[in-house]
Amino acid sequence: MATAITFPTVAIEISTDVRIHTVEAYEQVAEVEAPIELALGSMEDKVRAYFKDIPVMAEIARCESHFTHIDPITGKVNRGRVNREDVGVMQINEYYHSASAEKMGLDIFIFEDNMAYARHLYEQQGTSPWKASQSCWQGNNLLAIR
């Protein structure tokens, strides 16, 4: 049974300088088997919660991006060191996958969509899209490797 993912509007106030970041996305983003848990916590916590049913995917995120979606130096979406076409926390290859993701209503530059598309890839192809980093994640979690 699939679950529709929706994301509420969020307002954040920081320190004495008020900076408000508003995300408006009440429309359905994707159909996935496990909902993204938007609990406060680190990116690692969010990735591990989202992929709690596929633990190897959290290990892939650890190896591929060190659980980094936004580069802390540039403030832009994290790009691969070896291949600059690899994007975000799950290092989805923009060249090969952005059009497919867009057809699904996903934007791989958005954290939640990056994970949702990674789940889709896993459901279609197993771990093969992340074969380049297999030596890093394979030994850490042999459960759920397809």
Residue, then its C-alpha position, 0 to 999 in steps of 0.5 A: m500500500a503506497t503512501a502519499i507524501t505531503f510537506p507542510t509549510v514551515a517557518i523558522e525563526i533564528s536568533t535576533d535576526v528573523r529569517i523565515h524560510t517558507v516551503e509550500a508544498y501541500e500537493q502530492v509529491a510521490e507515492v512511496e511505500a514508507p513515508i518520510e519522517l520529518a522529525l527534527g534531527s540530523m540529516e543522518d537521522k532523517v535518512r536512516a528514518y526514511f530508509k529504516d525498511i532498507p538499511v543499506m540505502a542509509e549506508i549508501a548515503r553515508c558512503e556517497s555523501h556523508f549524509t550531506h544534501i547541502d554543501p556547507i561551504t557553498g550553500k548549494v546542493n551537494r555535487g559528487r567529487v568524482n562525477r559532478e552530475d551526481v546530486g544530493v544526499m543520495q548522489i542521484n546522477e542528474y544526466y541519467h535521472s533528472a528527466s525520469a524524476e521530473k516525470m514522477g513530479l520529483d526534483i532531485f535537488i530537493f532533499e525529500d525528493n532525492m530520497a524518494y527517487a533513490r527509493h524508486l531506483y532501489e525498487q527498480q534496480g536494487t543497489s546497482p546505481w550505487k555500485a561505484s561505492q559498493s566497497c564502502w557500504q557492502g560490508n556494513n549492511l548486507l541486509a536488503i542488498r538486491 
